[in-house]
Amino acid sequence: MASSLIRGARYWPDTHALELCFAGGRRYLYVGVPPSVAEEFRSASSKGRFFNEAIKGRFDCRPLRDNPKRDRPARPAND
C-alpha cells in the first residue's frame, strides 16, 4: 500500500469495521463502514485522499492500542 498518510488497512465485513494504521504509527478502528466503501478504499489510487473525502468524520472511530489481536472487533451477538 503506497501512501504517505496510511501505512496499512484491514477490514472485517462481518462487523463493518475498518482498521487503519497511519504513517505515524497510530491505529484507529472505523465502525459502520459498508463493504462498498471498504472496497473503494482498497482500490483507490490515493488512499489518503479517499480517506479524507469518504471516511474521515463520516464514521465512528476509536483509537486502538498496541496489541492488534486484542482490538479485533467483536462479532455481533445472535438475536
C-alpha positions as CSV (number, residue, x, y, z in Angstrom):
1,M,0.0,0.0,0.0
2,A,1.8,3.1,-1.2
3,S,0.5,6.1,0.7
4,S,2.2,8.9,2.6
5,L,-0.7,9.0,5.1
6,I,-1.8,5.4,5.6
7,R,0.6,2.6,6.2
8,G,-1.9,-0.3,6.3
9,A,-5.6,-1.3,6.5
10,R,-7.7,-4.3,7.5
11,Y,-11.4,-4.7,7.0
12,W,-13.9,-7.1,8.8
13,P,-17.0,-7.3,6.6
14,D,-18.9,-9.2,9.3
15,T,-18.7,-6.3,11.7
16,H,-18.3,-3.5,9.1
17,A,-15.1,-2.4,10.8
18,L,-12.1,-0.8,9.1
19,E,-8.8,-0.6,10.9
20,L,-6.3,2.0,9.5
21,C,-2.7,2.3,10.5
22,F,-1.4,5.8,9.8
23,A,2.2,6.7,8.8
24,G,2.9,8.0,12.3
25,G,2.1,4.6,13.7
26,R,-1.3,5.3,15.3
27,R,-4.1,2.9,14.6
28,Y,-7.9,3.6,14.5
29,L,-10.9,1.5,14.1
30,Y,-13.7,3.0,12.0
31,V,-17.1,1.4,12.7
32,G,-20.1,1.1,10.4
33,V,-18.1,1.2,7.2
34,P,-20.1,-0.6,4.4
35,P,-18.3,-3.2,2.3
36,S,-18.7,-1.0,-0.8
37,V,-16.7,1.9,0.9
38,A,-14.0,-0.5,2.1
39,E,-13.7,-1.9,-1.4
40,E,-13.5,1.6,-2.9
41,F,-10.8,2.4,-0.3
42,R,-8.9,-0.7,-1.3
43,S,-8.9,0.2,-4.9
44,A,-8.4,3.9,-4.6
45,S,-5.3,5.2,-6.3
46,S,-4.8,7.7,-3.4
47,K,-5.6,6.1,-0.1
48,G,-5.1,9.4,1.8
49,R,-7.4,11.4,-0.5
50,F,-10.1,8.7,-0.3
51,F,-9.8,8.6,3.5
52,N,-10.1,12.4,3.8
53,E,-13.1,12.6,1.4
54,A,-15.1,9.4,2.2
55,I,-14.1,8.1,5.7
56,K,-12.8,10.8,8.0
57,G,-15.6,12.3,10.0
58,R,-18.2,10.1,8.5
59,F,-17.9,7.0,10.7
60,D,-17.5,6.4,14.4
61,C,-13.9,5.8,15.2
62,R,-11.8,4.9,18.2
63,P,-8.0,4.7,18.8
64,L,-6.5,1.2,19.1
65,R,-3.9,0.0,21.5
66,D,-0.6,-1.6,20.5
67,N,-1.8,-5.2,20.5
68,P,-3.8,-5.7,17.3
69,K,-5.1,-9.1,18.3
70,R,-6.9,-7.6,21.3
71,D,-8.5,-4.9,19.2
72,R,-10.3,-7.2,16.7
73,P,-13.9,-6.1,16.6
74,A,-16.3,-8.4,18.4
75,R,-18.9,-10.3,16.3
76,P,-22.4,-9.1,16.8
77,A,-24.5,-11.3,19.2
78,N,-27.1,-13.5,17.6
79,D,-30.6,-12.3,18.3
